[in-house]
Amino acid sequence: MIVLLVDVDSKISNLALMKISAYHKLLGDTVGFGIENPDKVYISCIFKKNAGQAKGIARYYPDAEIDIGGSGVDLKKQLPNEIEMIKPDYDLYPSTYSQDYTTRG
Protein backbone atom coordinates (compact mmCIF):
# COMPACT_ATOMS: atom_id res chain seq x y z
CA MET A 1 0.00 0.00 0.00
CA ILE A 2 1.13 3.55 -0.69
CA VAL A 3 0.36 5.94 2.17
CA LEU A 4 0.52 9.74 1.98
CA LEU A 5 0.82 11.78 5.16
CA VAL A 6 -0.35 15.41 5.14
CA ASP A 7 0.44 17.79 7.99
CA VAL A 8 -1.85 20.75 7.28
CA ASP A 9 -0.76 23.25 9.89
CA SER A 10 1.66 21.95 12.50
CA LYS A 11 4.92 23.80 12.99
CA ILE A 12 6.47 21.00 15.03
CA SER A 13 6.73 17.25 14.53
CA ASN A 14 3.31 15.60 14.44
CA LEU A 15 3.23 12.68 16.87
CA ALA A 16 0.10 11.11 15.38
CA LEU A 17 1.62 11.08 11.88
CA MET A 18 4.85 9.65 13.30
CA LYS A 19 2.92 6.76 14.84
CA ILE A 20 0.88 6.20 11.69
CA SER A 21 4.11 6.12 9.68
CA ALA A 22 5.69 3.57 12.01
CA TYR A 23 2.60 1.36 11.87
CA HIS A 24 2.41 1.33 8.08
CA LYS A 25 6.15 0.76 7.73
CA LEU A 26 5.78 -2.33 9.94
CA LEU A 27 3.18 -3.56 7.47
CA GLY A 28 5.66 -3.05 4.63
CA ASP A 29 3.84 -0.06 3.14
CA THR A 30 5.46 2.90 1.40
CA VAL A 31 4.85 5.94 3.63
CA GLY A 32 5.77 9.61 3.60
CA PHE A 33 5.09 13.20 2.68
CA GLY A 34 4.93 14.08 -1.02
CA ILE A 35 3.92 10.57 -2.11
CA GLU A 36 2.21 10.35 -5.49
CA ASN A 37 -0.81 8.17 -6.34
CA PRO A 38 -1.54 7.07 -2.75
CA ASP A 39 -3.92 4.30 -1.81
CA LYS A 40 -4.53 5.92 1.57
CA VAL A 41 -4.16 9.53 2.77
CA TYR A 42 -3.93 10.60 6.41
CA ILE A 43 -4.56 14.32 6.88
CA SER A 44 -3.79 15.95 10.23
CA CYS A 45 -5.28 19.34 11.06
CA ILE A 46 -4.46 20.93 14.42
CA PHE A 47 -6.28 24.27 14.15
CA LYS A 48 -10.03 24.60 13.51
CA LYS A 49 -9.46 27.57 11.18
CA ASN A 50 -7.70 25.17 8.75
CA ALA A 51 -10.37 22.43 8.70
CA GLY A 52 -11.63 23.61 5.31
CA GLN A 53 -8.13 23.33 3.89
CA ALA A 54 -7.84 19.77 5.20
CA LYS A 55 -11.12 18.79 3.57
CA GLY A 56 -10.03 20.51 0.35
CA ILE A 57 -6.81 18.50 0.24
CA ALA A 58 -8.89 15.31 0.45
CA ARG A 59 -10.57 16.21 -2.86
CA TYR A 60 -7.21 15.94 -4.65
CA TYR A 61 -7.23 12.18 -4.03
CA PRO A 62 -10.64 10.88 -5.18
CA ASP A 63 -9.40 7.30 -5.60
CA ALA A 64 -7.69 7.07 -2.20
CA GLU A 65 -9.09 6.18 1.19
CA ILE A 66 -9.05 9.39 3.24
CA ASP A 67 -8.64 9.70 7.00
CA ILE A 68 -8.80 13.24 8.41
CA GLY A 69 -8.03 13.81 12.07
CA GLY A 70 -6.62 16.21 14.57
CA SER A 71 -7.98 18.69 17.07
CA GLY A 72 -8.96 21.11 14.29
CA VAL A 73 -11.41 18.60 12.86
CA ASP A 74 -12.58 16.28 15.64
CA LEU A 75 -11.63 16.49 19.31
CA LYS A 76 -12.98 13.01 20.07
CA LYS A 77 -11.27 11.08 17.27
CA GLN A 78 -8.41 8.88 18.43
CA LEU A 79 -5.85 6.66 16.77
CA PRO A 80 -6.69 2.96 16.84
CA ASN A 81 -5.02 1.27 19.82
CA GLU A 82 -2.60 -0.73 17.63
CA ILE A 83 -1.29 2.58 16.23
CA GLU A 84 -1.46 4.59 19.47
CA MET A 85 0.76 2.12 21.33
CA ILE A 86 3.52 1.97 18.68
CA LYS A 87 6.89 3.72 18.94
CA PRO A 88 6.84 6.82 16.71
CA ASP A 89 8.80 6.95 13.45
CA TYR A 90 11.38 9.63 14.26
CA ASP A 91 12.81 9.29 10.75
CA LEU A 92 9.74 11.13 9.48
CA TYR A 93 11.18 14.38 10.91
CA PRO A 94 14.91 13.63 10.96
CA SER A 95 16.07 17.03 12.19
CA THR A 96 13.87 17.27 15.28
CA TYR A 97 14.24 13.96 17.12
CA SER A 98 11.98 14.24 20.17
CA GLN A 99 12.82 17.84 21.06
CA ASP A 100 9.36 19.10 20.19
CA TYR A 101 7.79 17.14 23.03
CA THR A 102 10.41 17.84 25.68
CA THR A 103 10.71 21.58 25.10
CA ARG A 104 7.14 22.68 24.40
CA GLY A 105 6.08 25.69 26.29
Protein Blocks (a to p, Z undefined) as FASTA:
>chain_A
ZZddddfkbcbdcfklmmmmmmmmmnopacdehiahifbdcdddfblklmmmmmmmmmmm
mmbccddedjklomkbccdfklmmpccdfklmmmnmmmmmmmcZZ
